[in-house]
Amino acid sequence: MTLTTGLPVGPAARRSAELEQQLALDPGRFRVLTGDRPTGALHLGHYFGTLHNRVRLQDLGVDVFVLIADYQVLTDRDVAERLTEHVEGLLLDYLAIGIDPARTTVFNHSAVPALNQLLLPFLSLVSVAELGRNPTVKDEIAHSRQSAVSGLMYTYPVHQAADILFCKGNLVPVGQDQLPHLEVTRTVARRFNERYGDVFPEPDALLSAAPLLLGTDATKMSKSRGNSIALGADADETARLIKGATTDAERHITYDPGLRPGVSSLVLLAALCLGRDPYEVAEEIGNSGAAGLKRTVTEAVNAAMAPIRARRAELAQDMGYVRDVLRAGNERANAVAEATLQEVREAMGMFS
């Protein structure tokens, strides 16, 4: 994805490379905040884009907090009406892909009041004009399909600052398109510290090198577009979706994302599942055409996802355990948030 915000991507990328080296040497000095809005089933794009990286960081020994941002779907009535279903679906996906609740804290917005209370002092540190200029907010508004924009949607970047800073997160895995959001968090932290004393770190971006997987229609993969393969899909559904995927008329299969986006995305998906180079995968398929490509992709996806799907199905038989994971995560997040809020009150000279 091309960044058009004017932020210096070069320095951010160099800093991210330095951070990767530091992670390898001393993972315990980092606390990561990441998460998802519960708007529907997570898909293969999420898995290779962000979920796999969360497990990697967890396994390195980083203190990882994963947020289910249920308050941020209140702007979408259709989603809000199925909120419990979507939250539990996220929990199943997290646990199935390897998130370990003994090492990673999974929690949701609505269960951590102290986190959300930080939104009030943080809003005093950011101007309306600054919020209006944020390109990510503009994009959210453009795609909201709503006649009027709610105050909640407008303040997403500041709410995200509260998400990150409540636990004093100092590292946030993001794509380049999310750098403006993180810059708001850094601004809030800096201005709070300048006004009230040092309380918060200015978190760094850990830029994602996530591969760009397109949807089955060769456009951006999205839950709302119905062009994705859900983590919870079974083998038959996966085969059906891949069979209907967009390719092109050229029989010889090559990996050329610029000229052959649909074909190349399928090749990349197979390569990711196989742990191989996409150029090599394309060369092996060669003149087998779209049918051979789709057969290779289907077999690769179903083989790679089989243990995850089996684990997810097993977990779904014990939803009591799954809900207990969230309750335990919420307890820890509440303790951290209360401590941070108390520190904020003391720094601001407020009674508590």
C-alpha positions as CSV (number, residue, x, y, z in Angstrom):
1,M,0.0,0.0,0.0
2,T,1.4,3.4,-0.9
3,L,1.5,6.0,1.9
4,T,0.3,9.4,0.8
5,T,0.3,11.2,4.1
6,G,3.6,12.9,3.8
7,L,5.0,11.2,6.9
8,P,8.7,10.1,6.5
9,V,8.4,6.5,5.7
10,G,12.1,6.1,5.2
11,P,13.1,7.0,8.8
12,A,10.1,4.9,10.1
13,A,11.3,1.9,8.2
14,R,14.9,2.3,9.4
15,R,13.7,2.7,13.0
16,S,11.6,-0.4,12.6
17,A,14.6,-2.4,11.4
18,E,16.5,-1.2,14.5
19,L,13.7,-2.3,16.7
20,E,13.6,-5.8,15.2
21,Q,17.3,-6.1,16.2
22,Q,16.5,-5.0,19.7
23,L,13.6,-7.4,20.0
24,A,15.9,-10.3,19.3
25,L,18.3,-9.1,22.0
26,D,15.9,-8.0,24.7
27,P,12.3,-8.7,24.0
28,G,11.3,-8.2,27.7
29,R,11.7,-4.4,27.4
30,F,8.9,-4.1,25.0
31,R,5.1,-4.0,25.5
32,V,3.0,-4.3,22.4
33,L,-0.6,-3.2,21.9
34,T,-2.5,-4.4,18.9
35,G,-6.0,-5.6,18.2
36,D,-9.1,-5.7,16.0
37,R,-12.6,-4.4,15.7
38,P,-15.1,-7.2,16.0
39,T,-16.8,-6.6,12.7
40,G,-16.9,-10.2,11.4
41,A,-14.8,-13.3,10.7
42,L,-11.1,-12.9,10.5
43,H,-9.6,-14.2,7.2
44,L,-6.4,-15.4,5.6
45,G,-5.3,-11.8,5.0
46,H,-5.5,-11.1,8.7
47,Y,-3.6,-14.3,9.5
48,F,-0.6,-13.6,7.2
49,G,-0.9,-9.8,7.7
50,T,-1.1,-9.5,11.5
51,L,-2.1,-12.6,13.5
52,H,1.0,-14.6,12.6
53,N,3.2,-11.7,13.8
54,R,1.4,-11.5,17.1
55,V,2.3,-15.1,17.9
56,R,5.8,-14.4,16.8
57,L,6.2,-11.5,19.2
58,Q,4.5,-13.5,22.0
59,D,6.9,-16.4,21.4
60,L,9.9,-14.0,21.5
61,G,8.9,-13.0,25.0
62,V,7.3,-9.6,24.4
63,D,4.5,-8.6,26.7
64,V,1.6,-8.5,24.2
65,F,-1.9,-6.9,24.8
66,V,-4.5,-7.7,22.2
67,L,-7.6,-5.4,22.2
68,I,-11.0,-6.4,20.9
69,A,-12.3,-2.9,20.1
70,D,-16.0,-3.4,20.7
71,Y,-16.7,0.3,21.5
72,Q,-15.5,1.2,18.0
73,V,-18.2,-0.8,16.3
74,L,-21.0,1.1,17.8
75,T,-20.9,3.3,14.7
76,D,-22.1,0.2,12.7
77,R,-25.6,-0.9,13.8
78,D,-25.6,-4.1,11.9
79,V,-22.3,-5.2,13.6
80,A,-23.4,-3.9,17.0
81,E,-26.5,-6.1,16.9
82,R,-24.3,-9.2,16.6
83,L,-21.5,-8.0,18.8
84,T,-21.3,-11.1,21.2
85,E,-21.1,-13.4,18.2
86,H,-18.3,-11.4,16.6
87,V,-16.3,-11.0,19.9
88,E,-16.5,-14.8,20.5
89,G,-15.5,-15.5,16.9
90,L,-12.4,-13.3,17.4
91,L,-11.5,-15.2,20.6
92,L,-11.8,-18.5,18.9
93,D,-9.5,-17.3,16.0
94,Y,-6.9,-15.9,18.4
95,L,-6.7,-19.1,20.5
96,A,-6.7,-21.3,17.4
97,I,-3.8,-19.6,15.7
98,G,-1.6,-19.8,18.9
99,I,-2.3,-16.8,21.1
100,D,-1.5,-18.1,24.6
101,P,-3.6,-16.4,27.3
102,A,-0.8,-17.2,29.8
103,R,1.6,-14.9,27.9
104,T,-0.8,-12.5,26.0
105,T,-3.5,-10.3,27.5
106,V,-6.7,-10.4,25.5
107,F,-9.3,-7.8,26.6
108,N,-12.2,-5.7,25.3
109,H,-12.9,-2.0,25.4
110,S,-16.2,-2.0,27.2
111,A,-14.8,-4.1,30.1
112,V,-12.0,-1.6,31.0
113,P,-13.6,1.7,32.2
114,A,-10.3,3.3,33.2
115,L,-8.9,3.0,29.7
116,N,-11.8,4.8,28.3
117,Q,-11.6,7.5,30.9
118,L,-8.2,8.5,29.6
119,L,-10.0,9.6,26.5
120,L,-11.2,12.8,28.3
121,P,-7.8,14.3,29.2
122,F,-6.3,13.1,25.9
123,L,-8.9,14.9,23.9
124,S,-7.9,18.2,25.6
125,L,-4.4,17.7,24.0
126,V,-5.6,17.5,20.4
127,S,-7.3,20.1,18.3
128,V,-10.4,19.6,16.2
129,A,-8.4,20.7,13.2
130,E,-5.7,18.0,13.9
131,L,-8.4,15.4,14.0
132,G,-9.9,16.6,10.8
133,R,-6.6,16.4,8.9
134,N,-5.9,12.9,10.0
135,P,-6.0,10.8,6.7
136,T,-7.1,7.6,8.5
137,V,-10.2,9.4,9.9
138,K,-11.0,10.8,6.5
139,D,-10.8,7.3,5.1
140,E,-13.1,5.9,7.8
141,I,-15.6,8.6,7.2
142,A,-15.5,8.1,3.4
143,H,-16.2,4.3,3.8
144,S,-18.7,4.6,6.7
145,R,-21.7,4.9,4.3
146,Q,-23.4,7.0,6.9
147,S,-25.2,10.3,6.3
148,A,-23.6,11.9,9.4
149,V,-20.3,11.2,11.2
150,S,-20.6,10.5,14.9
151,G,-18.2,12.0,17.4
152,L,-17.0,8.5,18.3
153,M,-15.7,7.9,14.7
154,Y,-14.1,11.4,14.7
155,T,-12.2,10.7,17.8
156,Y,-10.9,7.2,16.8
157,P,-7.2,8.3,16.8
158,V,-7.4,9.7,20.3
159,H,-9.3,6.6,21.5
160,Q,-6.5,4.5,20.0
161,A,-4.0,6.7,21.9
162,A,-5.8,5.6,25.1
163,D,-5.7,2.0,23.9
164,I,-1.9,2.1,23.5
165,L,-1.0,4.4,26.4
166,F,-3.2,2.9,29.1
167,C,-0.7,-0.1,29.3
168,K,2.3,2.2,28.4
169,G,2.7,0.3,25.2
170,N,6.0,1.3,23.6
171,L,5.7,-0.7,20.4
172,V,2.8,-0.9,17.9
173,P,2.8,-3.2,14.9
174,V,1.3,-1.2,12.0
175,G,1.2,-1.0,8.3
176,Q,2.4,2.2,6.6
177,D,-1.2,3.4,6.3
178,Q,-1.6,3.4,10.1
179,L,1.4,5.7,10.8
180,P,-0.9,8.8,11.0
181,H,-2.9,7.1,13.8
182,L,0.3,6.3,15.7
183,E,1.6,9.8,15.2
184,V,-1.5,11.1,17.1
185,T,-0.6,8.7,20.0
186,R,2.9,10.0,20.0
187,T,1.7,13.6,20.0
188,V,-0.7,12.9,22.9
189,A,2.0,11.3,24.9
190,R,4.5,14.1,24.3
191,R,2.0,16.9,25.1
192,F,0.8,15.2,28.2
193,N,4.4,14.7,29.4
194,E,5.3,18.3,28.6
195,R,2.3,19.7,30.5
196,Y,2.1,17.3,33.5
197,G,5.4,15.5,33.8
198,D,6.7,12.2,32.3
199,V,4.1,9.5,32.5
200,F,3.9,8.0,29.0
201,P,6.4,6.5,26.5
202,E,6.2,7.8,22.9
203,P,5.5,4.4,21.2
204,D,7.4,3.3,18.1
205,A,6.0,1.8,15.0
206,L,7.0,-1.7,14.2
207,L,6.3,-1.6,10.4
208,S,4.7,-4.7,9.1
209,A,6.3,-6.4,6.1
210,A,2.9,-8.1,5.6
211,P,2.3,-9.5,2.1
212,L,-0.5,-7.9,0.2
213,L,-3.1,-10.6,-0.4
214,L,-6.0,-9.6,-2.6
215,G,-9.5,-11.0,-2.3
216,T,-10.9,-13.7,-4.5
217,D,-12.2,-10.9,-6.9
218,A,-8.6,-9.5,-7.2
219,T,-9.5,-6.4,-5.2
220,K,-8.6,-5.5,-1.6
221,M,-9.5,-8.4,0.7
222,S,-12.2,-7.2,3.1
223,K,-14.8,-8.8,5.4
224,S,-17.4,-6.4,4.1
225,R,-16.8,-7.3,0.4
226,G,-17.4,-11.0,0.8
227,N,-14.1,-11.8,-1.1
228,S,-12.1,-13.4,1.7
229,I,-11.5,-16.9,3.0
230,A,-12.3,-17.0,6.7
231,L,-10.0,-18.7,9.2
232,G,-13.0,-20.7,10.3
233,A,-14.0,-21.9,6.7
234,D,-13.9,-25.6,6.2
235,A,-12.0,-27.4,3.4
236,D,-15.0,-27.6,1.0
237,E,-15.8,-23.9,1.4
238,T,-12.2,-23.0,0.8
239,A,-12.1,-25.0,-2.4
240,R,-15.3,-23.4,-3.6
241,L,-14.0,-19.9,-2.9
242,I,-10.7,-20.5,-4.6
243,K,-12.4,-22.1,-7.6
244,G,-14.3,-18.9,-8.2
245,A,-11.3,-16.6,-7.8
246,T,-10.4,-14.1,-10.5
247,T,-7.5,-15.0,-12.7
248,D,-6.8,-14.0,-16.3
249,A,-6.7,-15.5,-19.8
250,E,-3.0,-16.3,-20.0
251,R,-2.4,-20.0,-19.5
252,H,1.3,-19.8,-18.3
253,I,1.4,-19.0,-14.6
254,T,3.9,-16.3,-13.5
255,Y,4.3,-14.2,-10.4
256,D,3.9,-10.6,-11.5
257,P,1.8,-8.6,-9.0
258,G,1.9,-5.4,-11.1
259,L,0.6,-7.0,-14.4
260,R,-1.2,-10.1,-13.1
261,P,-2.7,-9.1,-9.7
262,G,-5.3,-11.9,-9.4
263,V,-3.0,-14.7,-10.5
264,S,-0.1,-13.4,-8.4
265,S,-2.1,-13.1,-5.2
266,L,-3.1,-16.7,-5.5
267,V,0.5,-17.7,-6.1
268,L,1.5,-15.7,-3.1
269,L,-1.2,-17.3,-0.9
270,A,0.1,-20.8,-1.9
271,A,3.7,-19.7,-1.3
272,L,2.9,-18.4,2.2
273,C,1.1,-21.6,3.1
274,L,4.0,-23.7,1.8
275,G,6.7,-21.5,3.2
276,R,8.3,-21.1,-0.2
277,D,9.2,-18.4,-2.7
278,P,6.3,-17.3,-4.9
279,Y,8.5,-17.2,-8.0
280,E,9.4,-20.8,-7.5
281,V,5.8,-21.8,-6.9
282,A,4.7,-20.1,-10.1
283,E,7.5,-21.7,-12.1
284,E,6.4,-25.2,-10.9
285,I,2.8,-24.6,-11.9
286,G,3.9,-23.3,-15.2
287,N,1.6,-24.3,-18.1
288,S,-1.0,-25.9,-15.8
289,G,-3.1,-22.8,-16.2
290,A,-5.7,-21.4,-13.8
291,A,-7.0,-24.8,-12.9
292,G,-3.6,-26.1,-11.9
293,L,-3.0,-22.8,-9.9
294,K,-6.2,-23.1,-8.0
295,R,-5.6,-26.8,-7.3
296,T,-2.2,-25.9,-5.8
297,V,-3.6,-23.1,-3.8
298,T,-6.5,-25.1,-2.4
299,E,-4.2,-28.0,-1.4
300,A,-1.7,-25.6,0.2
301,V,-4.3,-23.6,2.2
302,N,-6.2,-26.6,3.4
303,A,-3.0,-28.3,4.6
304,A,-1.7,-25.2,6.3
305,M,-5.0,-24.3,8.0
306,A,-6.0,-27.9,9.0
307,P,-4.5,-27.8,12.5
308,I,-5.8,-24.2,13.1
309,R,-9.3,-25.3,12.0
310,A,-9.2,-28.4,14.2
311,R,-8.1,-26.4,17.2
312,R,-10.9,-23.8,16.5
313,A,-13.5,-26.5,16.3
314,E,-12.3,-28.1,19.6
315,L,-12.4,-24.7,21.3
316,A,-15.9,-24.0,20.1
317,Q,-17.0,-27.0,22.1
318,D,-15.9,-25.3,25.3
319,M,-17.1,-21.7,25.1
320,G,-17.0,-21.5,28.9
321,Y,-13.2,-21.7,28.7
322,V,-13.1,-19.2,25.8
323,R,-15.1,-16.7,27.9
324,D,-12.9,-17.3,30.9
325,V,-9.9,-16.3,28.8
326,L,-11.5,-12.9,28.1
327,R,-12.5,-12.5,31.7
328,A,-9.0,-13.1,32.9
329,G,-7.6,-10.8,30.3
330,N,-10.0,-8.1,31.3
331,E,-9.0,-8.4,34.9
332,R,-5.4,-7.9,34.1
333,A,-6.2,-5.0,31.7
334,N,-8.3,-3.4,34.4
335,A,-5.5,-3.6,37.0
336,V,-3.1,-2.0,34.5
337,A,-5.6,0.7,33.5
338,E,-6.5,1.7,37.0
339,A,-2.8,2.1,37.9
340,T,-2.2,4.3,34.9
341,L,-5.3,6.4,35.5
342,Q,-4.2,6.9,39.1
343,E,-0.8,8.1,37.9
344,V,-2.5,10.4,35.4
345,R,-4.8,11.9,38.2
346,E,-1.8,12.5,40.4
347,A,0.2,14.1,37.6
348,M,-2.8,16.4,36.8
349,G,-3.3,17.3,40.5
350,M,-6.8,15.8,40.6
351,F,-8.5,14.3,43.6
352,S,-9.1,10.5,43.4
